[in-house]
Amino acid sequence: MRFAEFRSLRVFSLAALAALAACNVDSVTDPLSPSGAANFKKRPPPPPPPPPPTTYIHTPIIFVHGYNGSSSTWTTMVSRFKQAGYLDPELINFTYDYTKSNRTTAQLIKTKVDSILALHPEVSQVNVITHSMGTISARYYIDSLGGATTVHAFAGLGATNHGTTLAAFLFTTGGIEMRPNSTLLNHLNATDESPFSVLYSTWRSPCDEAVSPHDSPILAGLIPGIEDNVLTACMSHSQLHEDATIFDQVRSFIETGVAP
């Protein structure tokens, strides 16, 4: 090959390489170039931080349903509290496995209360409203799991504080614990039935078909003129958490600390 031909071939090869390099550069998006800025896909912004917990304006309420119940037990009462100005986060309503021991449910109550107190430094106590067997779980939380300092007021509707003879036909752990003189009830009622600085009040119906005897809800040792074992008008076991008069009485009790 002559020198002139070799030189021409070399110039052609260099030009081809330069063109290829230019193509490769253009094929890679340069976010700093004008054309690259249009094609560059920006990363989505990070999600905003979660909002801080709602500041409570009322003492929060824990609702504990009874045997064969669920969170729907409290639909009417929760709705009435909302109408009275309570915030959704202040009304803690949940469903638990009522076949298990009341000690297990008491631990669940403790977990919920501890979570509230950890998230809300403005809160130091809760109120507890219970129905039927739920009173046993709440009382065990107060008696044995630290609730003596975290519960301000305890309201028991149709409470099985001394059991019910109908529990003889229940064979789950929770049901057996509702039998009169069960090991758990004897523990709770052994000395002081309304211990510590917690305020107590109960509501019982003379027509309650689920709690027998009808004086089972009564707690001994309540403070006269402040706490009370309220005898309601004749109504069924379930009507106790639906009745408007009882709602007004329960709300007044937990807010003022004085039973009707």
Backbone as numpy.savetxt, mean C-alpha at the origin, in Angstrom:
# Nx Ny Nz CAx CAy CAz Cx Cy Cz
58.24 -1.75 -70.96 57.36 -0.56 -70.96 58.27 0.67 -70.96
57.86 1.60 -71.78 58.64 2.83 -71.84 58.34 3.72 -70.64
59.28 4.58 -70.36 59.16 5.46 -69.18 57.92 6.33 -69.26
57.62 6.85 -70.43 56.45 7.74 -70.57 55.16 6.99 -70.28
55.11 5.70 -70.75 53.90 4.91 -70.49 53.77 4.59 -69.00
54.91 4.25 -68.39 54.91 3.94 -66.95 54.44 5.14 -66.16
54.93 6.32 -66.51 54.55 7.52 -65.79 53.06 7.80 -65.93
52.53 7.59 -67.14 51.09 7.82 -67.35 50.26 6.86 -66.51
50.72 5.57 -66.46 49.99 4.59 -65.66 50.02 4.95 -64.18
51.18 5.42 -63.72 51.32 5.79 -62.30 50.40 6.96 -61.96
50.36 7.96 -62.87 49.48 9.11 -62.62 48.03 8.67 -62.59
47.67 7.77 -63.48 46.28 7.26 -63.51 45.94 6.51 -62.22
46.87 5.69 -61.75 46.63 4.91 -60.53 46.46 5.82 -59.32
47.32 6.84 -59.25 47.20 7.77 -58.12 45.89 8.52 -58.15
45.47 8.89 -59.35 44.19 9.60 -59.47 43.03 8.70 -59.07
43.11 7.43 -59.44 42.04 6.48 -59.08 41.98 6.28 -57.57
43.16 6.16 -56.95 43.19 5.99 -55.50 42.61 7.22 -54.79
42.97 8.39 -55.33 42.45 9.62 -54.72 40.93 9.68 -54.83
40.39 9.28 -55.98 38.94 9.28 -56.17 38.28 8.28 -55.24
38.91 7.09 -55.10 38.35 6.08 -54.21 38.35 6.57 -52.76
39.44 7.22 -52.37 39.51 7.76 -51.00 38.44 8.80 -50.77
38.20 9.63 -51.79 37.16 10.65 -51.66 35.80 10.01 -51.49
35.55 8.93 -52.25 34.27 8.21 -52.10 34.13 7.65 -50.70
35.21 7.08 -50.16 35.15 6.48 -48.82 34.88 7.53 -47.76
35.49 8.71 -47.94 35.26 9.78 -46.97 33.82 10.23 -47.02
33.27 10.37 -48.24 31.89 10.84 -48.38 30.90 9.81 -47.87
31.31 8.52 -47.92 30.37 7.48 -47.50 30.23 7.41 -45.99
31.16 7.97 -45.24 31.10 7.98 -43.78 30.52 9.32 -43.33
29.46 9.28 -42.59 28.82 10.52 -42.16 29.69 11.23 -41.14
30.01 12.42 -41.43 30.79 13.26 -40.52 29.83 14.21 -39.82
29.54 13.98 -38.55 28.55 14.81 -37.87 28.94 16.27 -37.80
30.24 16.57 -38.06 30.67 17.96 -37.99 30.54 18.68 -39.32
30.34 17.92 -40.41 30.19 18.55 -41.72 28.76 18.97 -41.93
28.52 19.95 -42.84 27.14 20.41 -43.08 26.23 19.29 -43.54
26.74 18.44 -44.46 25.90 17.34 -44.93 25.72 16.29 -43.86
26.76 16.07 -43.06 26.67 15.05 -42.00 25.74 15.47 -40.90
25.68 16.75 -40.61 24.81 17.23 -39.54 23.36 16.93 -39.84
23.00 16.94 -41.12 21.60 16.68 -41.49 21.26 15.20 -41.35
22.27 14.36 -41.61 22.02 12.92 -41.58 22.29 12.29 -40.22
22.99 13.01 -39.36 23.39 12.43 -38.09 22.18 12.27 -37.17
21.99 11.05 -36.69 20.85 10.77 -35.80 21.27 11.03 -34.36
20.64 12.00 -33.74 20.97 12.33 -32.36 20.43 11.26 -31.41
21.16 11.02 -30.36 20.67 10.12 -29.32 19.46 10.74 -28.62
18.46 9.93 -28.31 17.31 10.51 -27.60 17.73 11.03 -26.23
17.12 12.10 -25.80 17.50 12.64 -24.47 17.16 11.64 -23.37
17.91 11.65 -22.29 17.60 10.73 -21.18 16.23 11.04 -20.60
15.56 10.02 -20.11 14.23 10.27 -19.53 14.35 11.19 -18.32
13.32 12.00 -18.10 13.38 12.90 -16.93 13.35 12.11 -15.64
13.93 12.63 -14.58 13.89 11.92 -13.30 12.46 11.79 -12.81
12.18 10.74 -12.06 10.81 10.59 -11.55 10.44 11.74 -10.63
9.17 12.10 -10.62 8.77 13.21 -9.74 8.93 12.82 -8.27
9.18 13.77 -7.42 9.29 13.45 -6.00 7.96 12.95 -5.46
7.98 12.13 -4.40 6.73 11.64 -3.83 5.81 12.79 -3.42
4.52 12.57 -3.60 3.54 13.57 -3.22 3.61 13.83 -1.70
3.64 15.08 -1.34 3.66 15.42 0.08 2.28 15.17 0.68
2.23 14.39 1.73 0.96 14.07 2.37 0.43 15.28 3.14
-0.88 15.48 3.05 -1.51 16.53 3.84 -2.36 15.95 4.97
-2.59 14.64 4.90 -3.29 13.93 5.98 -2.42 12.76 6.44
-2.67 12.30 7.64 -2.03 11.08 8.09 -2.51 9.94 7.19
-1.60 9.19 6.57 -2.03 8.14 5.66 -2.81 7.04 6.38
-3.66 6.37 5.62 -4.53 5.33 6.18 -4.21 3.99 5.52
-4.00 2.97 6.32 -3.85 1.60 5.85 -5.18 0.89 6.04
-5.74 0.33 4.97 -6.99 -0.42 5.05 -6.67 -1.92 5.00
-7.23 -2.68 5.94 -6.97 -4.12 5.99 -8.31 -4.87 5.96
-8.58 -5.56 4.87 -9.85 -6.28 4.73 -9.84 -7.57 5.56
-10.93 -8.28 5.54 -11.08 -9.48 6.34 -11.03 -10.77 5.54
-11.46 -11.85 6.17 -11.44 -13.17 5.54 -12.38 -13.18 4.33
-11.90 -13.78 3.26 -12.67 -13.87 2.01 -12.93 -12.49 1.39
-12.14 -11.51 1.81 -12.30 -10.15 1.27 -11.19 -9.81 0.30
-11.17 -8.57 -0.12 -10.14 -8.06 -1.03 -10.11 -6.54 -0.90
-9.30 -5.92 -1.71 -9.23 -4.46 -1.66 -10.57 -3.82 -2.00
-11.42 -4.54 -2.75 -12.73 -3.98 -3.12 -13.64 -3.80 -1.91
-13.29 -4.44 -0.80 -14.04 -4.23 0.45 -14.15 -2.74 0.76
-13.09 -2.00 0.42 -12.99 -0.60 0.85 -13.34 0.40 -0.24
-13.89 -0.05 -1.35 -14.16 0.87 -2.47 -14.99 2.06 -2.03
-16.08 1.80 -1.31 -16.97 2.88 -0.89 -16.28 3.81 0.10
-15.62 3.24 1.09 -15.00 4.08 2.11 -13.84 4.89 1.54
-13.03 4.27 0.69 -11.94 5.01 0.05 -12.49 6.17 -0.76
-13.57 5.92 -1.51 -14.19 6.98 -2.30 -14.65 8.13 -1.42
-15.21 7.82 -0.25 -15.67 8.87 0.65 -14.50 9.68 1.22
-13.39 9.00 1.51 -12.22 9.74 1.98 -11.69 10.67 0.89
-11.73 10.23 -0.35 -11.29 11.10 -1.44 -12.20 12.32 -1.55
-13.49 12.10 -1.42 -14.44 13.22 -1.47 -14.18 14.20 -0.32
-13.63 13.68 0.77 -13.34 14.53 1.93 -11.99 15.23 1.79
-11.30 15.03 0.66 -10.06 15.75 0.42 -8.79 14.95 0.56
-8.89 13.66 0.85 -7.69 12.84 0.97 -7.11 12.57 -0.42
-5.79 12.48 -0.50 -5.10 12.19 -1.75 -5.02 10.67 -1.96
-4.95 10.27 -3.22 -4.84 8.84 -3.54 -3.69 8.16 -2.79
-2.46 8.75 -2.78 -1.36 8.07 -2.11 -1.54 7.96 -0.59
-2.47 8.73 -0.03 -2.69 8.67 1.41 -3.60 7.51 1.81
-4.20 6.83 0.83 -5.16 5.77 1.08 -4.57 4.47 0.57
-3.98 3.69 1.45 -3.25 2.48 1.06 -4.17 1.28 1.22
-4.65 0.79 0.10 -5.62 -0.31 0.07 -5.02 -1.44 -0.74
-5.07 -2.66 -0.24 -4.42 -3.77 -0.93 -5.16 -5.08 -0.64
-4.87 -6.09 -1.44 -5.42 -7.43 -1.24 -4.32 -8.34 -0.73
-4.61 -9.13 0.26 -3.64 -10.10 0.78 -4.27 -11.50 0.77
-3.45 -12.50 1.00 -3.93 -13.89 1.03 -4.48 -14.18 2.42
-5.81 -14.16 2.54 -6.43 -14.33 3.86 -6.35 -15.76 4.38
-5.90 -16.70 3.57 -5.77 -18.09 4.06 -4.50 -18.25 4.90
-3.55 -17.33 4.74 -2.30 -17.42 5.48 -2.46 -16.86 6.89
-1.44 -17.08 7.69 -1.47 -16.61 9.07 -1.59 -15.09 9.13
-2.28 -14.62 10.15 -2.36 -13.18 10.40 -0.99 -12.59 10.72
-0.08 -13.42 11.19 1.28 -12.95 11.42 1.94 -12.58 10.09
1.66 -13.36 9.04 2.19 -13.05 7.71 1.62 -11.75 7.19
0.32 -11.57 7.36 -0.31 -10.32 6.92 0.22 -9.14 7.71
0.47 -9.34 8.99 1.03 -8.26 9.82 2.40 -7.84 9.29
3.18 -8.78 8.82 4.48 -8.45 8.24 4.31 -7.64 6.96
3.28 -7.96 6.18 2.98 -7.18 4.98 2.59 -5.75 5.35
1.79 -5.60 6.39 1.42 -4.26 6.87 2.68 -3.49 7.27
3.56 -4.16 7.98 4.81 -3.52 8.41 5.62 -3.04 7.21
5.71 -3.87 6.18 6.47 -3.50 4.99 5.90 -2.25 4.35
4.57 -2.18 4.27 3.92 -1.01 3.66 4.14 0.24 4.50
4.00 0.11 5.80 4.20 1.27 6.68 5.65 1.75 6.62
6.59 0.81 6.68 8.00 1.19 6.62 8.32 1.93 5.32
7.72 1.48 4.22 7.95 2.13 2.93 7.41 3.56 2.93
6.24 3.75 3.51 5.65 5.10 3.59 6.55 6.02 4.41
6.97 5.56 5.55 7.78 6.40 6.43 9.14 6.72 5.81
9.68 5.78 5.03 10.98 6.01 4.39 10.88 7.05 3.27
9.77 7.06 2.55 9.61 7.97 1.42 9.08 9.34 1.83
8.47 9.41 3.01 7.81 10.65 3.41 8.30 11.09 4.79
9.36 11.87 4.82 9.88 12.30 6.13 8.90 13.16 6.89
7.89 13.72 6.20 6.89 14.54 6.90 5.89 13.68 7.66
5.96 12.35 7.48 5.02 11.43 8.12 5.73 10.64 9.21
5.13 10.55 10.37 5.71 9.75 11.45 4.80 8.60 11.88
3.51 8.68 11.53 2.57 7.64 11.91 1.52 7.44 10.82
0.80 6.33 10.95 -0.31 6.04 10.05 -1.54 5.73 10.89
-2.71 5.77 10.25 -3.94 5.25 10.84 -4.27 3.92 10.18
-4.91 3.03 10.93 -5.27 1.73 10.41 -6.77 1.51 10.58
-7.45 1.18 9.48 -8.88 0.86 9.50 -9.02 -0.59 9.04
-9.67 -1.41 9.84 -9.74 -2.83 9.56 -11.18 -3.32 9.54
-11.35 -4.49 8.94 -12.66 -5.14 8.94 -12.46 -6.61 9.27
-13.30 -7.13 10.17 -13.35 -8.57 10.45 -11.98 -9.11 10.86
-11.46 -10.14 10.16 -10.20 -10.75 10.54 -9.02 -9.80 10.41
-9.16 -8.77 9.58 -8.06 -7.82 9.42 -7.65 -7.16 10.73
-8.57 -7.14 11.70 -8.23 -6.56 13.00 -7.15 -7.37 13.71
-7.15 -8.69 13.51 -6.15 -9.54 14.16 -4.77 -9.24 13.60
-4.68 -9.14 12.27 -3.40 -8.85 11.63 -2.86 -7.50 12.09
-3.73 -6.49 12.12 -3.29 -5.15 12.52 -2.87 -5.13 13.98
-3.60 -5.81 14.82 -3.25 -5.84 16.24 -1.91 -6.56 16.46
-1.66 -7.60 15.69 -0.37 -8.29 15.83 0.77 -7.38 15.37
0.53 -6.60 14.32 1.55 -5.64 13.89 1.84 -4.64 15.01
0.79 -4.15 15.65 0.97 -3.19 16.75 1.67 -3.86 17.93
1.27 -5.07 18.25 1.76 -5.76 19.44 3.19 -6.26 19.30
3.53 -6.78 18.12 4.78 -7.54 18.01 5.74 -7.10 16.92
5.32 -6.20 16.03 6.19 -5.85 14.89 6.51 -4.36 14.81
6.38 -3.66 15.91 6.79 -2.27 15.93 5.71 -1.25 15.67
4.47 -1.72 15.45 3.39 -0.79 15.16 2.98 0.07 16.34
3.47 -0.25 17.52 3.11 0.54 18.71 3.54 1.99 18.58
4.59 2.24 17.81 5.08 3.61 17.64 4.65 4.23 16.30
4.26 3.40 15.34 3.95 3.93 14.01 2.45 4.08 13.76
1.61 3.49 14.61 0.16 3.60 14.42 -0.39 4.65 15.38
-1.10 5.61 14.82 -1.74 6.64 15.64 -3.08 6.15 16.16
-3.96 5.69 15.25 -5.30 5.24 15.65 -5.66 3.96 14.92
-6.37 3.10 15.62 -6.82 1.81 15.11 -8.34 1.78 15.18
-8.98 1.54 14.03 -10.44 1.44 13.98 -10.82 0.05 13.46
-11.56 -0.70 14.27 -11.93 -2.06 13.90 -13.43 -2.18 13.64
-13.82 -2.55 12.43 -15.23 -2.71 12.06 -15.57 -4.20 12.01
-16.60 -4.60 12.78 -16.95 -6.02 12.80 -15.76 -6.87 13.19
-15.01 -6.41 14.16 -13.72 -7.02 14.51 -13.91 -8.40 15.14
-12.98 -9.28 14.85 -12.97 -10.60 15.49 -11.90 -10.60 16.59
-11.96 -9.60 17.45 -10.94 -9.47 18.49 -10.92 -10.63 19.46
-12.09 -11.25 19.65 -12.16 -12.44 20.51 -12.65 -13.64 19.73
-12.50 -13.58 18.42 -12.85 -14.72 17.58 -14.32 -14.75 17.20
-14.66 -15.73 16.40 -16.04 -15.97 16.03 -16.26 -17.49 15.94
-17.37 -17.95 16.46 -17.64 -19.39 16.47 -17.77 -19.94 15.05
-18.10 -19.09 14.08 -18.23 -19.56 12.71 -16.90 -20.01 12.13
-15.79 -19.60 12.75 -14.47 -20.02 12.27 -14.23 -21.50 12.50
-15.10 -22.15 13.25 -14.98 -23.61 13.43 -15.10 -24.33 12.10
-15.70 -23.67 11.11 -15.89 -24.28 9.80 -14.81 -23.84 8.81
-13.80 -23.12 9.30 -12.69 -22.68 8.45 -11.44 -23.47 8.85
-10.70 -23.95 7.85 -9.57 -24.81 8.14 -8.25 -24.30 7.56
-8.25 -23.07 7.11 -6.99 -22.43 6.72 -6.32 -21.87 7.98
-5.06 -21.52 7.85 -4.35 -20.96 9.01 -5.03 -19.69 9.51
-5.36 -18.81 8.58 -6.03 -17.57 8.98 -7.37 -17.82 9.63
-8.14 -18.77 9.09 -9.44 -19.09 9.67 -9.33 -19.69 11.05
-8.38 -20.59 11.25 -8.20 -21.22 12.56 -7.82 -20.18 13.61
-7.04 -19.19 13.20 -6.64 -18.14 14.15 -7.81 -17.26 14.56
-8.92 -17.33 13.84 -10.11 -16.55 14.21 -11.00 -17.30 15.20
-10.67 -18.52 15.50 -11.49 -19.26 16.46 -11.29 -18.70 17.87
-12.36 -18.62 18.66 -12.21 -18.13 20.04 -11.15 -18.92 20.78
-10.31 -18.21 21.52 -9.23 -18.81 22.31 -8.16 -19.48 21.45
-8.02 -19.03 20.21 -6.90 -19.52 19.41 -5.59 -19.05 20.05
-4.51 -19.71 19.69 -3.21 -19.34 20.26 -2.90 -17.87 20.01
-3.17 -17.39 18.81 -2.86 -16.01 18.48 -3.75 -15.04 19.25
-5.05 -15.32 19.33 -5.94 -14.42 20.06 -5.62 -14.41 21.56
-5.29 -15.57 22.09 -4.92 -15.60 23.51 -3.66 -14.77 23.76
-2.75 -14.77 22.79 -1.54 -13.94 22.92 -1.91 -12.46 22.92
-2.77 -12.06 21.98 -3.13 -10.64 21.86 -3.96 -10.15 23.04
-4.74 -11.04 23.64 -5.65 -10.63 24.72 -5.17 -11.03 26.11
-3.92 -11.48 26.21 -3.43 -12.05 27.46 -3.38 -11.02 28.59
-2.92 -9.84 28.30 -2.75 -8.84 29.36 -3.59 -7.61 29.05
-3.03 -6.71 28.25 -3.73 -5.48 27.88 -4.25 -5.64 26.45
-5.57 -5.53 26.27 -6.16 -5.71 24.93 -6.01 -4.47 24.06
-5.66 -3.36 24.65 -5.46 -2.12 23.87 -4.18 -1.45 24.34
-3.04 -2.07 24.05 -1.79 -1.62 24.65 -1.16 -0.42 23.93
-0.13 0.10 24.58 0.71 1.17 24.04 -0.07 2.48 23.92
0.49 3.42 23.20 -0.12 4.74 23.09 -1.06 4.85 21.89
-1.32 3.74 21.23 -2.25 3.73 20.09 -3.67 4.01 20.58
-4.43 4.79 19.80 -5.84 5.01 20.10 -6.66 3.90 19.46
-7.64 3.36 20.20 -8.44 2.23 19.72 -9.92 2.59 19.75
-10.63 2.09 18.73 -12.08 2.16 18.75 -12.63 1.03 17.88
-13.75 0.45 18.29 -14.36 -0.63 17.52 -15.82 -0.31 17.23
-16.33 -0.93 16.16 -17.74 -0.80 15.77 -18.31 -2.20 15.60
-19.44 -2.46 16.29 -20.05 -3.79 16.22 -21.55 -3.65 15.99
-22.11 -4.59 15.24 -23.54 -4.57 14.96 -24.23 -5.69 15.73
-25.42 -5.41 16.31 -26.18 -6.47 17.00 -26.76 -7.48 16.02
-26.65 -7.20 14.73 -27.20 -8.10 13.70 -26.11 -8.70 12.82
-24.87 -8.64 13.27 -23.75 -9.16 12.48 -23.86 -10.67 12.37
-24.01 -11.17 11.14 -24.18 -12.60 10.92 -22.87 -13.37 10.87
-21.73 -12.65 10.83 -20.44 -13.32 10.70 -19.65 -13.36 11.98
-19.95 -12.48 12.92 -19.20 -12.42 14.19 -20.11 -12.88 15.32
-19.74 -13.98 15.91 -20.52 -14.57 17.00 -19.55 -15.02 18.10
-19.76 -14.54 19.32 -20.85 -13.69 19.79 -20.68 -12.23 19.33
-21.76 -11.47 19.43 -21.76 -10.11 18.93 -20.88 -9.16 19.74
-20.48 -9.56 20.93 -19.60 -8.69 21.72 -18.12 -9.01 21.48
-17.82 -9.89 20.54 -16.43 -10.24 20.25 -15.57 -9.03 19.89
-16.10 -8.02 19.17 -15.24 -6.89 18.81 -14.75 -6.05 19.99
-15.43 -6.14 21.13 -15.13 -5.24 22.25 -13.71 -5.45 22.76
-12.97 -4.35 22.87 -11.64 -4.37 23.45 -11.69 -3.78 24.85
-11.08 -4.47 25.80 -11.04 -3.98 27.18 -9.96 -2.92 27.33
-10.17 -2.04 28.31 -9.14 -1.09 28.68 -9.11 0.18 27.86
-10.17 0.49 27.10 -10.18 1.73 26.33 -10.31 2.94 27.24
-9.81 4.07 26.76 -9.80 5.29 27.56 -11.19 5.91 27.56
-11.87 6.01 28.70 -13.22 6.59 28.73 -13.23 8.02 28.22
-14.22 8.32 27.39 -14.36 9.66 26.86 -13.50 9.95 25.65
-12.60 9.04 25.33 -11.74 9.22 24.15 -11.93 8.04 23.19
-11.69 6.86 23.69 -11.89 5.66 22.89 -13.25 5.05 23.23
-13.72 4.14 22.36 -15.03 3.57 22.64 -15.23 2.29 21.82
-16.11 1.44 22.32 -16.60 0.27 21.58 -18.02 0.62 21.15
-18.18 1.04 19.90 -19.43 1.61 19.42 -20.39 0.51 19.00
-21.61 0.56 19.53 -22.68 -0.35 19.09 -23.48 0.37 18.02
-23.51 -0.17 16.82 -24.17 0.48 15.70 -25.64 0.07 15.63
-26.36 0.63 14.66 -27.70 0.15 14.35 -27.62 -1.25 13.77
-28.76 -1.90 13.66 -28.79 -3.26 13.13 -28.38 -3.25 11.66
-27.27 -3.91 11.37 -26.82 -4.02 9.98 -25.95 -5.25 9.82
-25.75 -5.66 8.58 -24.98 -6.87 8.30 -23.48 -6.62 8.47
-22.72 -7.70 8.41 -21.27 -7.63 8.55 -20.65 -6.71 7.49
-21.10 -6.85 6.25 -20.53 -6.06 5.16 -21.01 -4.61 5.17
-22.19 -4.36 5.71 -22.68 -2.99 5.75 -21.83 -2.09 6.66
-21.07 -2.70 7.55 -20.26 -1.90 8.47 -19.25 -1.03 7.72
-18.74 -1.50 6.58 -17.79 -0.68 5.84 -18.46 0.11 4.71
-19.79 0.02 4.61 -20.53 0.76 3.59 -21.35 1.91 4.17
-21.65 1.84 5.44 -22.57 2.78 6.07 -21.97 4.18 6.18
-22.74 5.19 5.79 -22.26 6.57 5.79 -22.04 7.11 7.21
-22.92 6.72 8.13 -22.77 7.19 9.52 -21.50 6.65 10.14
-21.23 5.38 9.90 -20.00 4.79 10.44 -18.77 5.44 9.82
-18.84 5.73 8.53 -17.71 6.43 7.90 -17.44 7.75 8.61
-18.48 8.54 8.85 -18.30 9.83 9.51 -17.69 9.65 10.90
-18.13 8.62 11.61 -17.60 8.38 12.94 -16.13 7.95 12.89
-15.80 7.06 11.95 -14.42 6.59 11.82 -13.50 7.73 11.42
-13.95 8.53 10.46 -13.12 9.66 10.02 -12.89 10.63 11.18
-13.94 10.94 11.92 -13.80 11.85 13.06 -12.83 11.28 14.09
-12.94 9.97 14.33 -12.07 9.34 15.32 -10.61 9.42 14.95
-10.26 9.06 13.71 -8.84 9.04 13.34 -8.27 10.45 13.21
-9.14 11.43 12.93 -8.65 12.79 12.77 -8.59 13.57 14.07
-9.50 13.28 14.99 -9.54 14.03 16.25 -9.03 13.23 17.44
-8.98 11.90 17.26 -8.56 11.06 18.37 -9.61 10.83 19.41
-10.86 11.19 19.08 -11.97 10.99 20.02 -13.06 10.20 19.32
-13.46 9.09 19.90 -14.50 8.25 19.32 -15.88 8.87 19.58
-16.87 8.50 18.75 -18.24 9.05 18.97 -18.85 8.56 20.26
